[in-house]
Amino acid sequence: MSPRRDTAVMLDMPTRFESFESEAHKPVLREKLSSAEIEALLRPDLSDMEPEPAPEPVSVTPRDIPDLDRTASPVGARPDLPEDALRLAARLSLAFRQGCGLRAAATVTAASGGTFASALESYSGETGRAIACFAAPNGEIIAMLSLSAPLAAALIESACGGKPGPFVPRDLTPLDTALLEGLVRPLGAGISSSLSFARIETDADFAAALARPGAADVIDLDIRFDHLRMPARMILASDDLFDFVPPAAAARTNLASTPTPATPAPTPSGAAVTAVLTARIASLSVPLSRLTDLKAGSTLLLGVPADQPVELLSGGRNGPVAAEAQIGRKGAQMALRITKRGPALR
């Protein structure tokens, strides 16, 4: 190559060189946003809400160290307790678990006789006590479950999603009695098929005036709930509730003794079978003091991602997960789109 051509080639070469690192800072182009990102952008911005209050200090209650050298009482050391009282305590524990969803165990401490008025006389004027009244099929109040003030407060805290704390005596509000009513309503049918929930009373004297006159069986109970032991009292009319036969069952017994021609059993149709599904977005634990201060415009932070799937529970709020779904709307109504089957449907 001639010297002239060699000079021209040298002049055409670039004088600046780009490093490979500059390509790492180039923006990445995306075609469109996902549906979850669009839904998160369309939700209202709640960043102006007040900050979360500081958690209350946890108080530690000192407990006595158990004496391990003491000989335990043998099983059946209380032969003075009637068998019907023990059976009733077992049914009450099962009703707490199955009907109310509470891990509460009832044990009998004493059993005696008397009347509704004498059994409730010592609770006259007591603050915080709740008395659940149960009625017979004819509407008369024949059974009462007297919840001590600490036990009533613990049940109210559990209904709000919290745990029982230090007990402070206070008068029960209408909101407290409504929460208690939702918990103790299934207990009547769990104790006896002839009982149904009637009402919650906070005045012992007024509750005694509602009861049917006559003799009553008084059973003192020790309720173990969330590692705490709290007293309660069950008051029953002297009628034997365990041997009670409902009128419908008696009619079926009389018909069974009459010979009837054999007929094929009807086959239930698929349209008559239904299932109850509960949609659960999140579970939130709120102190009772903050729950009573809720008003229009108050905001609660759920603490879950914006695209968190909704769980469909089978059989109520404590049932197994049947499916997971995406929440949205169809027209003017809310809708759920199933995204995954749960263990209940497998």
Backbone torsions as a table, in degrees:
resi	resn	phi	psi	omega
1	MET	NA	139.3	-177.5
2	SER	-72.6	158.4	178.9
3	PRO	-61.4	-32.6	179.8
4	ARG	-67.5	-43.6	178.5
5	ARG	-66.5	-38.0	179.4
6	ASP	-62.8	-36.9	177.9
7	THR	-67.5	-39.2	179.4
8	ALA	-64.2	-38.9	179.0
9	VAL	-65.9	-40.1	179.5
10	MET	-64.7	-33.2	179.7
11	LEU	-74.0	-26.5	-178.8
12	ASP	-80.6	-8.9	-178.2
13	MET	-73.6	144.2	-179.6
14	PRO	-68.1	147.4	179.2
15	THR	-97.6	-13.6	178.3
16	ARG	-121.8	143.0	-179.9
17	PHE	-126.0	131.4	177.3
18	GLU	-88.0	136.7	178.8
19	SER	-78.8	162.3	178.6
20	PHE	-72.5	-20.0	-178.1
21	GLU	-70.2	-22.5	-177.8
22	SER	-66.9	-27.4	179.8
23	GLU	-71.8	-20.6	-179.7
24	ALA	-71.8	-18.5	-178.5
25	HIS	-96.8	2.8	179.6
26	LYS	-73.3	137.5	-179.5
27	PRO	-66.1	145.4	178.0
28	VAL	-94.4	124.1	-178.0
29	LEU	-83.5	135.3	176.4
30	ARG	-118.5	146.2	-177.9
31	GLU	-74.9	-47.4	-177.1
32	LYS	-157.7	163.9	177.6
33	LEU	-83.3	153.1	176.3
34	SER	-74.7	164.6	-179.9
35	SER	-64.0	-35.7	178.7
36	ALA	-66.6	-38.3	178.9
37	GLU	-68.8	-38.5	177.8
38	ILE	-64.4	-43.4	-179.8
39	GLU	-64.6	-36.3	178.1
40	ALA	-67.7	-35.5	179.2
41	LEU	-72.1	-30.5	-177.8
42	LEU	-81.5	-16.3	179.0
43	ARG	-68.6	148.5	179.7
44	PRO	-65.6	144.4	-179.5
45	ASP	-82.2	115.2	-178.8
46	LEU	-104.5	26.4	-177.5
47	SER	-71.5	-13.6	180.0
48	ASP	-87.3	6.1	179.8
49	MET	-70.6	156.6	-178.8
50	GLU	-65.9	147.6	179.0
51	PRO	-64.3	155.9	179.5
52	GLU	-64.6	136.3	178.3
53	PRO	-66.4	151.0	179.4
54	ALA	-65.5	138.6	-179.0
55	PRO	-63.7	143.9	179.3
56	GLU	-70.2	142.4	179.7
57	PRO	-64.1	138.7	-179.0
58	VAL	-83.5	124.1	179.0
59	SER	-92.8	135.0	-179.1
60	VAL	-99.0	121.5	179.7
61	THR	-92.9	119.8	179.9
62	PRO	-67.6	141.4	178.6
63	ARG	-124.7	149.8	178.4
64	ASP	-72.4	143.5	177.1
65	ILE	-76.7	127.0	-178.2
66	PRO	-67.0	148.0	178.4
67	ASP	-85.4	103.6	-177.2
68	LEU	-77.2	-15.4	-179.8
69	ASP	-83.7	-10.6	-178.5
70	ARG	-76.5	136.4	-179.2
71	THR	-72.0	129.7	-179.2
72	ALA	-70.6	148.4	179.2
73	SER	-71.7	133.4	179.8
74	PRO	-68.1	158.4	178.8
75	VAL	-65.2	135.5	-179.6
76	GLY	81.7	24.9	-179.2
77	ALA	-78.1	-4.4	178.9
78	ARG	-115.2	74.4	179.3
79	PRO	-70.5	-11.5	-178.3
80	ASP	-78.2	-12.2	-179.9
81	LEU	-80.8	129.2	-179.9
82	PRO	-69.3	152.2	-177.7
83	GLU	-65.6	-36.4	179.9
84	ASP	-63.1	-35.1	178.2
85	ALA	-66.7	-39.9	177.9
86	LEU	-66.9	-39.3	177.2
87	ARG	-64.4	-39.3	179.4
88	LEU	-65.1	-40.0	177.6
89	ALA	-63.6	-38.4	178.1
90	ALA	-65.9	-41.5	178.1
91	ARG	-66.2	-36.2	179.2
92	LEU	-67.1	-40.3	177.0
93	SER	-63.0	-41.7	179.3
94	LEU	-67.3	-36.7	178.5
95	ALA	-68.2	-36.9	175.4
96	PHE	-60.1	-40.0	-176.0
97	ARG	-77.1	-50.4	-174.1
98	GLN	-82.3	-39.9	-176.6
99	GLY	-86.2	-34.9	-175.6
100	CYS	-106.5	-13.9	-178.1
101	GLY	72.5	26.5	-177.8
102	LEU	-114.1	138.8	175.3
103	ARG	-88.5	79.3	-179.5
104	ALA	-123.1	134.6	-179.9
105	ALA	-118.5	131.0	-179.2
106	ALA	-108.6	130.5	175.2
107	THR	-125.6	147.1	-177.6
108	VAL	-85.3	130.0	175.7
109	THR	-106.7	-28.1	179.4
110	ALA	-162.0	154.9	176.9
111	ALA	-141.7	135.5	-178.1
112	SER	-152.7	178.4	177.8
113	GLY	-113.5	165.4	179.6
114	GLY	164.3	-147.0	177.0
115	THR	-130.4	169.6	177.5
116	PHE	-62.4	-39.6	-178.1
117	ALA	-66.4	-42.9	-179.7
118	SER	-69.8	-32.6	-179.6
119	ALA	-72.3	-28.0	-179.0
120	LEU	-100.5	-2.8	-175.6
121	GLU	-62.9	-38.5	-177.5
122	SER	-71.3	-13.7	-178.7
123	TYR	-98.1	6.6	-177.6
124	SER	-63.7	126.7	178.9
125	GLY	79.0	4.6	-179.6
126	GLU	-73.5	139.2	-178.0
127	THR	-90.2	131.2	174.0
128	GLY	90.6	-4.8	-179.9
129	ARG	-80.3	142.9	177.8
130	ALA	-124.2	138.6	-178.0
131	ILE	-122.8	115.2	177.7
132	ALA	-89.5	125.9	-177.3
133	CYS	-105.4	136.4	179.2
134	PHE	-124.2	142.6	-173.0
135	ALA	-115.6	155.6	173.9
136	ALA	-81.1	172.4	178.0
137	PRO	-57.7	-27.2	179.0
138	ASN	-83.8	0.2	176.4
139	GLY	97.2	-8.3	-179.7
140	GLU	-77.5	142.8	176.9
141	ILE	-78.3	113.2	-177.4
142	ILE	-119.8	-1.0	179.8
143	ALA	-149.6	143.6	177.4
144	MET	-140.2	140.6	174.0
145	LEU	-115.5	108.1	-178.2
146	SER	-90.5	114.3	-179.4
147	LEU	-95.5	126.2	177.0
148	SER	-64.1	160.8	-177.5
149	ALA	-59.5	-44.4	177.0
150	PRO	-62.9	-38.3	179.1
151	LEU	-67.7	-41.3	177.8
152	ALA	-62.5	-41.5	178.5
153	ALA	-65.0	-39.3	179.1
154	ALA	-65.9	-39.7	178.4
155	LEU	-66.5	-37.3	178.7
156	ILE	-65.9	-42.8	177.4
157	GLU	-62.4	-39.2	178.4
158	SER	-65.6	-38.1	178.3
159	ALA	-64.8	-27.0	178.7
160	CYS	-88.3	1.6	179.1
161	GLY	89.6	6.4	-179.8
162	GLY	-102.5	-169.0	178.9
163	LYS	-121.2	147.4	-179.1
164	PRO	-59.5	133.3	177.5
165	GLY	-115.0	-161.2	178.2
166	PRO	-60.9	132.4	-175.9
167	PHE	-80.9	131.4	175.6
168	VAL	-125.6	117.1	-178.8
169	PRO	-60.6	133.4	178.1
170	ARG	-157.9	159.2	176.4
171	ASP	-74.4	142.0	179.6
172	LEU	-78.6	136.4	178.8
173	THR	-91.8	167.0	174.6
174	PRO	-57.3	-32.2	176.1
175	LEU	-67.1	-38.5	177.4
176	ASP	-62.6	-46.2	-179.6
177	THR	-65.5	-32.5	177.3
178	ALA	-67.5	-39.3	177.2
179	LEU	-66.0	-41.7	178.0
180	LEU	-65.0	-38.4	179.7
181	GLU	-60.5	-41.2	178.4
182	GLY	-64.3	-27.7	-179.5
183	LEU	-83.0	-44.1	-172.7
184	VAL	-89.9	-6.8	-179.1
185	ARG	-56.4	-43.0	-179.6
186	PRO	-74.0	-6.9	-174.3
187	LEU	-69.6	-32.1	-177.5
188	GLY	-60.6	-52.0	179.5
189	ALA	-66.2	-28.2	177.7
190	GLY	-71.6	-31.4	178.8
191	ILE	-76.6	-46.8	-178.8
192	SER	-154.4	143.5	-179.7
193	SER	-67.7	-14.2	-179.4
194	SER	-91.4	-2.7	-177.1
195	LEU	-101.9	144.4	173.9
196	SER	-140.0	147.6	-177.5
197	PHE	-66.1	139.6	179.8
198	ALA	-113.7	-57.0	-175.8
199	ARG	-169.2	169.0	173.3
200	ILE	-111.3	130.3	177.9
201	GLU	-121.5	145.5	176.8
202	THR	-111.4	-7.0	178.2
203	ASP	-107.2	116.0	-176.7
204	ALA	-64.5	-38.8	-179.3
205	ASP	-65.3	-40.6	179.2
206	PHE	-69.6	-36.9	178.1
207	ALA	-64.6	-39.2	178.4
208	ALA	-64.8	-31.3	178.5
209	ALA	-72.1	-21.1	-179.8
210	LEU	-82.7	-21.3	-173.1
211	ALA	-73.1	155.7	176.4
212	ARG	-70.9	133.6	-179.3
213	PRO	-67.8	153.3	179.0
214	GLY	128.2	-179.0	-178.4
215	ALA	-70.2	152.8	-178.6
216	ALA	-143.3	153.1	174.0
217	ASP	-97.8	129.4	-177.7
218	VAL	-110.8	121.8	-178.8
219	ILE	-121.8	116.4	176.1
220	ASP	-86.6	132.0	-174.7
221	LEU	-121.0	154.7	172.6
222	ASP	-118.3	110.7	-176.1
223	ILE	-95.8	119.6	175.6
224	ARG	-96.5	113.6	-176.0
225	PHE	-138.1	120.2	177.9
226	ASP	53.2	52.0	176.7
227	HIS	64.5	15.6	175.9
228	LEU	-120.0	149.5	177.4
229	ARG	-115.5	123.3	-176.0
230	MET	-134.3	144.6	-175.7
231	PRO	-82.3	155.9	173.2
232	ALA	-151.8	166.5	-179.1
233	ARG	-139.9	128.9	176.8
234	MET	-104.9	127.5	-179.6
235	ILE	-120.6	123.5	-175.8
236	LEU	-127.0	142.9	169.6
237	ALA	-61.6	150.9	-172.5
238	SER	-65.9	-6.5	175.2
239	ASP	-62.5	144.7	-179.6
240	ASP	-80.0	104.9	-177.9
241	LEU	-72.5	-25.4	-177.2
242	PHE	-73.9	-26.6	179.7
243	ASP	-97.6	5.8	-178.6
244	PHE	-71.4	132.5	178.5
245	VAL	-112.0	116.2	179.4
246	PRO	-59.0	152.7	180.0
247	PRO	-56.8	-38.2	-179.4
248	ALA	-64.6	-39.4	178.6
249	ALA	-68.0	-37.4	177.9
250	ALA	-64.5	-39.0	177.9
251	ALA	-64.3	-38.6	178.4
252	ARG	-67.2	-33.5	178.9
253	THR	-66.4	-41.0	178.8
254	ASN	-67.3	-37.6	178.7
255	LEU	-69.5	-30.0	-178.9
256	ALA	-68.1	-27.7	-179.7
257	SER	-77.7	-14.3	179.5
258	THR	-92.5	123.5	-179.1
259	PRO	-66.3	132.5	177.6
260	THR	-129.0	150.5	178.6
261	PRO	-64.4	144.8	-178.9
262	ALA	-69.1	132.0	177.1
263	THR	-128.5	145.2	179.9
264	PRO	-65.6	142.2	179.8
265	ALA	-69.1	134.8	179.9
266	PRO	-67.0	142.4	179.0
267	THR	-92.3	121.9	-179.6
268	PRO	-66.4	138.2	-179.7
269	SER	-82.8	153.8	-179.1
270	GLY	-66.2	-26.2	-177.8
271	ALA	-71.1	-22.2	-177.5
272	ALA	-84.5	-9.9	-177.8
273	VAL	-91.9	123.5	179.5
274	THR	-126.3	161.7	178.2
275	ALA	-133.3	143.5	179.5
276	VAL	-97.4	122.7	178.0
277	LEU	-115.1	134.7	179.0
278	THR	-115.7	125.0	178.7
279	ALA	-88.5	121.7	-178.7
280	ARG	-117.3	117.7	179.0
281	ILE	-86.3	-48.5	-179.6
282	ALA	-163.6	160.5	174.5
283	SER	-108.8	133.6	-173.6
284	LEU	-129.9	129.2	176.0
285	SER	-98.6	118.0	-176.6
286	VAL	-124.3	131.5	175.4
287	PRO	-59.7	146.8	-178.2
288	LEU	-62.2	-33.3	179.4
289	SER	-64.1	-36.7	178.6
290	ARG	-76.7	-30.7	179.4
291	LEU	-65.0	-38.5	180.0
292	THR	-72.0	-17.6	179.6
293	ASP	-92.2	2.4	-179.0
294	LEU	-66.5	140.6	177.8
295	LYS	-149.5	176.0	179.9
296	ALA	-62.2	127.6	-177.9
297	GLY	100.9	-11.2	177.8
298	SER	-69.7	147.7	-176.8
299	THR	-124.5	135.4	176.7
300	LEU	-116.7	129.5	178.8
301	LEU	-89.3	118.3	-175.5
302	LEU	-77.3	-27.9	178.2
303	GLY	77.5	25.6	177.5
304	VAL	-122.9	154.8	179.0
305	PRO	-61.6	159.8	-178.1
306	ALA	-66.8	-28.4	-179.5
307	ASP	-100.8	23.6	179.3
308	GLN	-63.4	127.6	179.6
309	PRO	-70.4	154.5	178.0
310	VAL	-90.5	133.9	179.1
311	GLU	-93.3	132.6	175.0
312	LEU	-101.0	116.3	-177.5
313	LEU	-100.0	139.1	-179.9
314	SER	-98.2	124.8	174.7
315	GLY	89.9	14.1	178.0
316	GLY	120.3	-174.7	-173.1
317	ARG	-73.1	-14.8	177.9
318	ASN	-107.6	11.1	-177.9
319	GLY	-80.1	170.3	178.9
320	PRO	-71.2	160.2	-179.5
321	VAL	-77.0	119.6	179.6
322	ALA	-89.8	-34.4	-178.7
323	ALA	-166.4	165.4	171.3
324	GLU	-114.9	145.2	-173.4
325	ALA	-143.3	163.5	175.5
326	GLN	-104.4	127.6	-176.9
327	ILE	-85.6	142.1	179.5
328	GLY	-164.2	-156.3	178.1
329	ARG	-140.9	150.1	176.2
330	LYS	-129.1	104.3	-173.0
331	GLY	71.6	-126.4	179.0
332	ALA	-98.8	9.8	-176.5
333	GLN	-119.1	150.1	174.5
334	MET	-72.6	149.7	-177.0
335	ALA	-144.5	157.3	178.1
336	LEU	-126.2	133.0	176.0
337	ARG	-110.4	119.1	-176.4
338	ILE	-67.0	130.1	177.6
339	THR	-115.0	-20.0	-176.4
340	LYS	-159.5	137.6	175.1
341	ARG	-81.6	143.9	-178.7
342	GLY	-98.4	-179.9	-178.3
343	PRO	-62.8	-28.5	-177.2
344	ALA	-68.5	-20.7	-178.2
345	LEU	-105.5	4.1	-179.4
346	ARG	-89.4	NA	NA
